[in-house]
Amino acid sequence: MKKKLKDVSGKKLYKFFIYFCLILFALSIIVPLGWSILASFKHKSEFYGNPWALPEGFYFENFKKAFVEAHMGEYFLNSIIITGLALAILLVVSIPAAYTLSRFEFKSKKVINTLFTAGLFINVNYIVVPIFLLVVGGEKIVRQIFSLPASMTLFLDSRIVIAIIYAATALPFTIYLLSSYLKSIPKAYEEAAYIDGCGYFKTLIKIIIPMAKPSIITVILFNFLAFWNEYIIALTLLPNGSKTLPLGLINLMQVQKTATDYGAMYAGLVIVMIPTIILYILVQKKLTEGMTIGGIKE
């Protein structure tokens, strides 16, 4: 009887500790997030009083300043184009690659898997300089071949080039995650498709991709967050042209700190956060399913 009471009290204490840690973790995210949203509606004069006070009214002029005067609307559009294009390129390349590596046997499979696994350990921030040199070198070669003027930029300040680089740097993680999930899908589905006359491509489109939706959504969310918030590569490869939201946000923060207009600065922060919050809310269930099913069945 005493042992049972000890076990029950131990379980209750363990649950209390877990929930306490989870509540602290949630508060560490919710409090700064909520404070930033409330601060985005404050007039700049309100920041000189109690910083924790609720806004006296909804000062939407902050968002107008951020969108129009600080060009955050233009940066927002650039980020959407670059992120959307990068995700499209990534999915078109990674899904067939993961399907091939997870469902077929061929001679160089182990070598390719080893290379992609090794790519997981390479931090993109450490290879920014080589990427920049490759882009500049490629631009020089193209200029020489086609006799283009030196003032003309081809690869730098290009949204297409930076989208390709984003997709390329995300391939190892994406292929690894998709391959782990696809291995958990029974081959009986493919065999039935082959009996019905489907080829490899049609089987991939009609059978594999619909069944792998949770994993694909997980990949989209993780890479969307990475591309949307990426700063170093965008700073390096977009020196003069179309800036992304993180670059525009840094400029906005520097300007508004000088002008002591913190309301517009927090409005810019909210503009950056809103798409990621909305996307996470929409795909939360699929995200959890995609992260757990492959590991359980594998």
Number of C-alpha atoms within 10 A of each C-alpha: 6 7 8 9 10 11 12 12 12 12 12 12 12 12 12 12 12 11 12 12 12 12 11 11 11 11 13 11 10 12 11 11 15 11 15 18 19 19 28 26 22 27 20 17 11 16 17 7 8 8 12 10 13 13 16 10 9 13 17 15 16 23 23 17 18 24 19 11 12 22 17 28 19 16 21 19 15 17 23 17 16 22 26 17 18 25 23 15 17 25 18 10 16 22 21 17 17 22 20 17 23 20 13 8 10 8 7 9 14 12 10 12 18 10 12 17 15 11 17 16 10 12 10 15 11 9 12 16 12 10 16 16 11 12 18 16 13 14 17 17 11 13 16 12 8 8 10 13 9 10 6 10 15 16 20 20 19 15 24 15 17 23 22 18 17 25 24 15 17 23 21 20 19 27 26 20 20 26 23 20 27 24 18 16 17 10 12 9 13 19 13 12 18 14 9 9 11 16 12 13 11 13 18 19 12 12 15 18 17 11 16 18 15 24 27 21 20 24 23 21 19 15 22 20 16 14 23 21 19 19 16 14 19 23 15 16 22 19 12 10 12 18 24 27 29 23 20 22 24 15 14 24 20 13 16 18 12 10 10 15 19 24 29 32 27 26 28 29 22 18 20 21 15 11 14 16 11 11 14 16 10 11 16 15 13 16 22 14 16 22 18 13 15 21 13 9 12 11
